[in-house]
Amino acid sequence: MSTQRIALSLALCSFLFSGCVKEDATPTPLPTPNVIPRTAYMGVKKQTVHGPSSPTSYSASAIFLNGITPVPAGIVSVNGLELLFDGLTYYSPSALSVELITGTGGWEVTGANGIAPFSHAYQIDIPYTSGFSAGTIDKSLPYTLSIDPIYNEDSTTFSIGYIIRHTVASSTSSYTFTPEEMSALATGTTTVDIQVSNYELRTVGSMNVQYSMSSGHSRTVTVVE
């Protein structure tokens, strides 16, 4: 009921029936306005590309969302390294050494666009991973990706070509893809990948922040019919 209608009803009630409105009547509460949620995803990652030399690199990234719209949050750095901003996400400028990611400095955000300055020191670690196994894909047969052992993880994502993806709960070290879900794969070469992740959820003011640390393993494999 609008304020005007409430006022009119009270006036009529007072005129027709003296005393029908109690002096201690509680006013109708105003509706809660819609609040656009703010979220942030901030993570560091260790990636090993398996092959003749199997190099390992480290990277960092962050994205701040006002609803579903990415917004700048000022200067964002992790362990003293300032990240670049491309208008959507913050990211590390190149493959980094382990010291820049696993140091004790943590995240620093100067704030902007309604996001207050904040800092955070990780309470989680990069998951331990070893024993990555991936071979040739025969599309007519089930295909298994595995990594064993893994420790200190919350979830694991198995993917083929970064398109066919399955995320499973912790303590799952392998996943088998069916011929049906691989039917659209082109023959030739593709990348298979396993991402093992650990998460930490925090609230900064009214913004929900998900911090992550991930360990990834990938390899280029051959796809045959």
C-alpha positions as CSV (number, residue, x, y, z in Angstrom):
1,M,0.0,0.0,0.0
2,S,1.4,3.4,-0.9
3,T,2.0,6.2,1.7
4,Q,-0.7,8.3,0.2
5,R,-3.3,5.5,0.5
6,I,-2.2,4.8,4.1
7,A,-2.6,8.5,5.0
8,L,-6.0,8.7,3.3
9,S,-7.3,5.6,5.1
10,L,-6.1,6.9,8.5
11,A,-7.8,10.3,7.9
12,L,-11.1,8.6,6.9
13,C,-11.0,6.3,9.9
14,S,-10.4,9.3,12.3
15,F,-13.3,11.2,10.8
16,L,-15.8,8.4,10.8
17,F,-14.8,6.5,13.9
18,S,-13.2,8.6,16.6
19,G,-10.3,6.8,18.2
20,C,-10.2,3.8,15.8
21,V,-6.4,4.3,15.3
22,K,-4.3,3.3,18.3
23,E,-1.7,5.8,19.4
24,D,1.0,3.1,19.6
25,A,0.3,1.7,16.1
26,T,3.5,0.5,14.4
27,P,4.1,2.0,11.0
28,T,4.4,-0.4,8.0
29,P,8.1,-1.1,7.4
30,L,9.6,0.1,4.1
31,P,10.7,-2.7,1.7
32,T,14.4,-3.5,1.6
33,P,16.0,-2.1,-1.5
34,N,17.7,-4.4,-4.0
35,V,21.5,-4.6,-3.3
36,I,23.8,-5.6,-6.2
37,P,26.1,-8.3,-4.7
38,R,29.9,-7.8,-5.0
39,T,32.2,-10.8,-5.4
40,A,35.9,-11.3,-6.0
41,Y,37.9,-14.3,-7.1
42,M,41.6,-14.1,-6.4
43,G,44.0,-17.0,-7.0
44,V,47.6,-18.2,-7.5
45,K,48.5,-21.1,-9.6
46,K,51.4,-23.5,-10.2
47,Q,51.4,-25.1,-13.6
48,T,53.5,-27.9,-15.0
49,V,53.5,-28.6,-18.7
50,H,54.6,-32.2,-19.2
51,G,56.9,-32.9,-22.1
52,P,60.6,-33.2,-22.8
53,S,61.6,-30.5,-20.3
54,S,58.3,-30.3,-18.1
55,P,58.7,-26.6,-17.1
56,T,56.8,-25.3,-14.0
57,S,55.6,-21.8,-13.8
58,Y,53.6,-19.7,-11.3
59,S,50.9,-17.1,-12.0
60,A,48.3,-15.0,-10.3
61,S,44.9,-13.5,-11.3
62,A,42.0,-11.7,-9.8
63,I,38.6,-10.4,-10.9
64,F,36.1,-8.1,-9.1
65,L,32.4,-8.2,-10.0
66,N,29.6,-5.8,-9.3
67,G,26.8,-8.2,-9.9
68,I,28.1,-9.8,-13.1
69,T,30.0,-6.7,-14.3
70,P,33.8,-6.7,-13.9
71,V,35.1,-3.5,-12.2
72,P,38.5,-2.1,-11.4
73,A,39.6,-2.3,-7.7
74,G,42.6,0.0,-7.8
75,I,46.1,-1.5,-7.6
76,V,46.1,-5.2,-6.9
77,S,49.3,-7.0,-5.9
78,V,50.3,-10.4,-4.5
79,N,53.5,-10.8,-2.4
80,G,54.7,-7.4,-3.7
81,L,54.1,-8.1,-7.4
82,E,51.6,-5.6,-9.0
83,L,49.2,-7.3,-11.4
84,L,48.3,-5.9,-14.8
85,F,44.7,-5.0,-15.6
86,D,43.1,-5.5,-19.0
87,G,39.7,-4.0,-18.3
88,L,38.2,-7.3,-17.1
89,T,40.8,-9.2,-15.0
90,Y,44.0,-8.6,-13.1
91,Y,46.8,-11.0,-14.1
92,S,50.5,-11.5,-13.6
93,P,52.7,-10.2,-16.4
94,S,54.7,-13.4,-17.1
95,A,55.6,-16.8,-15.7
96,L,56.9,-16.2,-12.2
97,S,59.3,-17.8,-9.7
98,V,57.9,-19.7,-6.8
99,E,59.1,-17.1,-4.3
100,L,56.8,-14.4,-5.7
101,I,53.7,-16.6,-5.2
102,T,54.5,-18.6,-2.0
103,G,56.0,-15.7,0.0
104,T,54.4,-14.2,3.2
105,G,53.2,-10.9,1.8
106,G,49.8,-12.1,0.6
107,W,47.3,-9.9,-1.3
108,E,47.0,-6.1,-1.2
109,V,44.1,-4.2,-2.9
110,T,44.1,-0.4,-2.8
111,G,40.3,-0.2,-3.6
112,A,38.1,1.7,-6.1
113,N,34.5,1.8,-7.4
114,G,33.0,1.2,-4.0
115,I,35.5,-1.5,-3.0
116,A,37.4,-0.6,0.1
117,P,41.1,-1.2,0.5
118,F,42.0,-4.6,2.0
119,S,44.7,-7.1,2.4
120,H,44.8,-10.8,3.0
121,A,47.4,-13.4,4.0
122,Y,46.7,-16.9,2.8
123,Q,45.6,-19.6,5.3
124,I,45.8,-22.3,2.6
125,D,48.6,-23.9,0.6
126,I,49.1,-25.0,-3.0
127,P,47.9,-28.6,-3.1
128,Y,50.6,-31.3,-3.4
129,T,50.3,-33.2,-6.7
130,S,52.4,-35.9,-8.4
131,G,52.0,-38.9,-10.7
132,F,50.3,-37.2,-13.7
133,S,49.3,-39.8,-16.3
134,A,47.9,-39.0,-19.7
135,G,48.3,-40.9,-23.0
136,T,46.9,-41.1,-26.6
137,I,43.1,-40.6,-26.8
138,D,41.3,-43.2,-28.8
139,K,37.8,-41.7,-29.3
140,S,36.2,-45.1,-29.6
141,L,37.3,-46.1,-26.1
142,P,36.9,-44.7,-22.6
143,Y,39.8,-42.4,-21.7
144,T,41.2,-42.0,-18.2
145,L,43.2,-39.0,-16.8
146,S,44.8,-39.5,-13.4
147,I,47.0,-37.9,-10.9
148,D,48.1,-39.7,-7.8
149,P,48.9,-38.9,-5.0
150,I,47.2,-35.5,-4.3
151,Y,47.0,-33.9,-0.9
152,N,45.4,-30.8,0.6
153,E,42.8,-30.2,-2.1
154,D,39.1,-29.2,-2.1
155,S,38.3,-30.1,-5.7
156,T,39.9,-31.5,-8.9
157,T,39.0,-30.6,-12.5
158,F,39.8,-33.0,-15.4
159,S,39.6,-31.6,-18.9
160,I,40.2,-32.4,-22.6
161,G,40.9,-29.5,-24.9
162,Y,39.8,-27.2,-22.0
163,I,36.2,-27.8,-23.3
164,I,35.2,-31.2,-22.0
165,R,35.5,-30.6,-18.2
166,H,34.5,-32.4,-15.1
167,T,35.0,-31.1,-11.5
168,V,34.9,-33.6,-8.7
169,A,35.1,-33.5,-5.0
170,S,38.4,-34.0,-3.0
171,S,40.1,-37.4,-2.8
172,T,39.2,-38.2,-6.4
173,S,42.5,-38.8,-8.3
174,S,41.1,-39.9,-11.7
175,Y,38.3,-39.5,-14.1
176,T,37.2,-41.6,-17.1
177,F,35.7,-39.8,-20.2
178,T,33.2,-41.8,-22.3
179,P,33.4,-42.1,-26.1
180,E,30.1,-40.2,-26.3
181,E,31.4,-37.1,-24.7
182,M,34.6,-37.2,-26.8
183,S,32.7,-37.7,-30.1
184,A,33.1,-34.1,-31.2
185,L,36.9,-34.1,-30.6
186,A,38.9,-33.5,-33.8
187,T,41.7,-36.0,-34.6
188,G,45.2,-34.7,-34.3
189,T,46.5,-33.1,-31.1
190,T,44.8,-31.6,-28.1
191,T,45.7,-30.6,-24.5
192,V,44.6,-32.6,-21.5
193,D,44.7,-30.9,-18.2
194,I,44.1,-31.6,-14.4
195,Q,43.6,-28.7,-12.0
196,V,43.8,-29.4,-8.3
197,S,42.5,-26.5,-6.1
198,N,42.2,-25.4,-2.6
199,Y,39.8,-22.6,-1.6
200,E,39.4,-20.0,1.2
201,L,36.2,-17.9,1.6
202,R,36.1,-14.6,3.3
203,T,33.9,-11.5,3.6
204,V,35.4,-8.0,3.1
205,G,32.7,-5.5,4.0
206,S,29.7,-6.5,1.9
207,M,31.9,-8.3,-0.7
208,N,32.3,-12.1,-0.8
209,V,35.9,-13.1,-1.7
210,Q,37.1,-16.5,-2.8
211,Y,40.8,-17.1,-2.6
212,S,42.3,-20.1,-4.3
213,M,45.6,-21.9,-4.7
214,S,45.9,-24.4,-7.5
215,S,48.3,-26.9,-8.9
216,G,47.9,-27.8,-12.6
217,H,49.3,-30.4,-14.9
218,S,48.9,-30.5,-18.7
219,R,50.2,-32.4,-21.7
220,T,49.7,-32.4,-25.5
221,V,48.4,-35.7,-26.6
222,T,47.3,-37.3,-29.9
223,V,43.6,-38.0,-30.7
224,V,42.8,-40.9,-33.0
225,E,39.5,-42.4,-34.2
